[in-house]
């Protein structure tokens, strides 16, 4: 077995000297430790020898604490930490290692766990070379060698120490007879046809960030290191098996070779960046997207193997911590991956303490980005410690005084008491899950804004891929925790885990209704229930009870006299604004091309375009008059967006003429035949399809071309539209965008359905639910329509007690298309008029509105 060259003697400070300056940062002086200030994020970096970690801590504005301080917000250690230390951490603290991660970071443990998963899912785990663990599998290996001799085949194997590192003790063999039977070794089939670069073999160091194991969250850094051998590669034979500089790609091995090239740039030398490598692949006509997809899948599947071990160990360290709570652990892992000549990735090993040494400038650039972006993603805040202490005090008081605790029913309790207990228990479970979902939504919003060069690879946006990973995760739990952790199995199968916020709120409301029935109370008419995570308007709408079904009908501070005055004022203004709208039979119907007929380019998401009717379609009705829709100001909208599972409109009791008219129209609506309602819904669909968004100062055709141009160049515009809609616009301005569509629809519907108040139209109440869903989670509902990911707006009808007809669903689909096109035009207008996407100005209520909503 060949031995490695001896380490060179280095004069001066040793690598463990914490005062050593980085080679490429000699001019940068470390900051003098200042006195700890109140409200400062603290970091204990006594456990690391890498100066780059301290520099990143300084750049983040963290304050380094004395070595003995165990109360810091951040604790960084180079080596794995004891489980006792993790158990002692407070909830506001973060440490850079997970317990149980050694199950994939030790070579022998990785081989053992991968072998188990390969038996269950061989096709999904075909990225691991065939491996034997000595001494346990020595006999199986010798039998395999005998089979090869019978077939007159010869293969090369690579032998590694079971717990080795930095290339020590690695050798290549072709004859297994000389291997010791009792040594702790790993023997793998050697990949003889690797992908070569300039004739050299190489591997990739991929950096992975795991921020949580409950739930699992994985981020991949879109850069890394390409580590090349220092001798031209020749397939292994008896004469070159000892030439480790040719066959091994470890930096710790090749740096001793006189042919090792140190270069200042990222495209030359024996160490290069993955950013440069992807450009190299693209220049040589290789599929870069597939390359990253294969790498991501390998990483996720590997960490799925570790998840049962890590989660079990983490919960043993943190007993009593509810699922989904803030993780005190995170970890930066280094995946070593080899590519064969077909660019298929093969997993070599995983480092739980990857080196952050900066011998070259490329090391400094890549590793600084890895650490800096990771700390930004963690979202460590100065308020974490204060909030944690306050929460501990509140929990102690609840335990002391028995507050909010559900008492168990006594033995022999009646069925009524048992049912009450089950309902209370169910409500507590739903409230707890609702809090977790809202907290996860908030965390994801922060991550989306601060990912930097990281990309979230688990959970993925692709629903099909997520389902595939979840199936693998279930197999992993059954394989590694079968019979030992039934609670994990129950938790995985819990249907609440897959429910969205809307679904949980529906279940909570149903629990309240059941509770009222059980108590013998008269079930009150339930108006829309406010959803606190949805964006809210800053001003309360004056005529809250009559304008929109978005309003809440709870307790009111206004007197009955003010209600009557508001009602009279509303009726007078409604009479003044009445416009006749005639639908006439026409043999010559002029088809106005709906904007849903926009062609979709290859780079555009499928959800942006939709099937459009042919130009030859003849429709029996046409809107002859263009309706000028006035835009409501922020003061004319409801204070909060709401949703409810009950859609019945409950008007206040009154004896005046307007109340009588309302009740009469309500009774007429109930008596309306189904055929007539379908006919009116069809007319509404025709009018909606004729509506279009017009850019100010441009014709219909020019506006259509403008929207088509954005869609054709979606890869360029996608990030800008997302930044504009999700970040730059607050909830009030987001609602203003959709109000352009909503106001016009609100004006049209009473003329078609021939009712004095649009609130009486069932279709409009359905539209309101769609508008609410599009504004859900600070506009994420509408953005999901562009990305074809996340929760679809159509999910609001899944648990609805009201049946939505196909015609009504088509109307909703057209409404969503109009909202999407409206956003694109507003975005384009803001971009052109201000030179940057600076948001919507305060002149939206004036006549110079940037978007003209037209219907013909």
Secondary structure, DSSP 8 states (H G I E B T S, - for coil): -----------SS-TT-TT---TT-TT----------TT--EEEEEE---HHHHHHHHHTT-EE--TT----SEEEESS---HHHHHH--TT-EES--TTTHHHHSHHHHHHHHHHHHHH-TTTTTTB--EEETTTTHHHHHHHHHHHHHTT----EEEEETT--TTTT-EEES-GGGS-SSS-EEEEE---SB--BTTB-EEEEEEEEEEEETTEEEEEEEEEEEEE-SS------TTTTT-HHHH---HHHHTTSTT----SSSSSSSEEEHHHHHHHHHHTT--HHHHHHHHHHHHHHHHHHHHHHHHHHHHHHSTT--TT---SB-EEEEEEEEEBTT--EEEEEEETT-----SSHHHHHHHHHHHHHHHHHHT--THHHHHHHHHHHHHHHHHHHTTT------TT--HHHHHHHHHHHHHHHHHHHHHHHHHHHHHHHHHHHH-TTEEEEES-S-HHHHHHHHHHHHHHHHHHSTTT-HHHHHHHT-GGGG--HHHHHHHHHHHHHHHHHHHT--------EE-TTS---SS--TTHHHH-TTS--S--SS-HHHHHHHHHHHHHHHHHT-----EEE-SS------GGG----TTS-GGG------TT---SEEE-S--------GGGS-SS-EE-S----------SHHHHHHHHHHHHHHHS-HHHHHHHHHHHHHHHHH-EEEETTS-HHHHHHHHHHHHHTHHHHHHHHHIIIIIIS-HHHHHHHHHHHHHHHHHHHHHHHT-S-GGG-HHHHHHHHHHHHHTHHHHHHHHHHHHT-SS-GGGGGTT-SS---HHHHHHHHHHHHHHHHHHHHHHHHHHHHHSS-----GGGGSS--SEEEE--
